Amino acid sequence: MADESQMKVLLTGASSGIGLETARLLTARGCEVWGTSRDASRLPQFPRFHGVQMDLARDDSIRRGFAQAFEEARGFDVLINNAGSAVFGPATAVPAELEREQFQLLVHGPMELIRLAVPHLCQRPRGAIINITSLAGTFPIPFMAAYSAAKAALSIFSQCLRLELAGASVRVVDVRPGDINTPFGGSVKRVGAEAAGPDRARQDAVWETQLREMAAAPPPQRVAEVVWRILQDEDPPPVVVVGGFAQARLAPLAARLLPARWMERALRRFYRL
C-alpha cells in the first residue's frame, strides 16, 4: 500500500491486548488511529491516537461512533475489526442471550462497520479491511463453541467480501491469531463452573490448557507487526495465520492433510478430553 505512514485507521478494541499494541505500533510509524472501546476511559493516550466510545453490542452506538470518527478523520483508509470477548462453558448450558452477544460482538458488529465503511473505502486510492478472527474458527475450542462459531463466521464473511470486492481498491484480509499472550483470558465469562464430577473435571482440563498455552504464547506485538506488513503489501494474501510455530505452521498444514477424524482425536488429546 502506498503512503502507509500517512494512513487513517479505524480500529476496534483498542484498549488492551492486540488492539492496544496495534494502535501503539501504527501511531509510532506515522498513522493516525481512531481506536474504539465500550469504555472510553480505558483507551490510551499517545500522539496520533484518537479515542472513540463505541459499544459493538449496540448498532446505534456503532453508527454514532463511526460517524464521529469519520467526521474527525475526514475519511479512513483502513478498518481493523479486532474487538472481542468470549464465553466459556458447555454449549448446551450457555444462555441464548450470551450466544447472541457473542455473535453481535464478533460478527454482526464488524459487519455493520464494514457496511458503513466500504462505500468510503472504495473511494480511497488504496483501502483495506483487516478482520482479526482466530484459529479457533478452524480448530474448535471445546466449551467455547459460540466463540469458535462466531470467528468461523467472520472468516467466511471475509472471504466472501474479498470475492465481491475483487477489482476494487479495497483489500480484505483475514488475520487468524492462534494463542497470544494477552489479558484476554481474564475477560472470559465462565458459565457452568458450578458443575461437579466428571463434567467439571473436563471443563477444568480445557480451561487449564487454555491458560497454559496463552501464558507461553507470543506477545500481541507479533500480531501488530503482521498488520503493519499487510498494510505495506500491495497485494496481501487473503488469510494470514499468526502465532507460535506449532499453531501458525504445523496445525494449518495438518488440517489440510489429515482426515477430520484424526484431527478430532488430536484436539481431544490436546485438551485432555
Summary of the structure (lengths in Angstrom):
residues: 273
radius of gyration: 18.5
end to end distance: 45.4
largest distance: 59.4
contacts: 921
relative contact order: 0.14
helix: 52%
strand: 15%
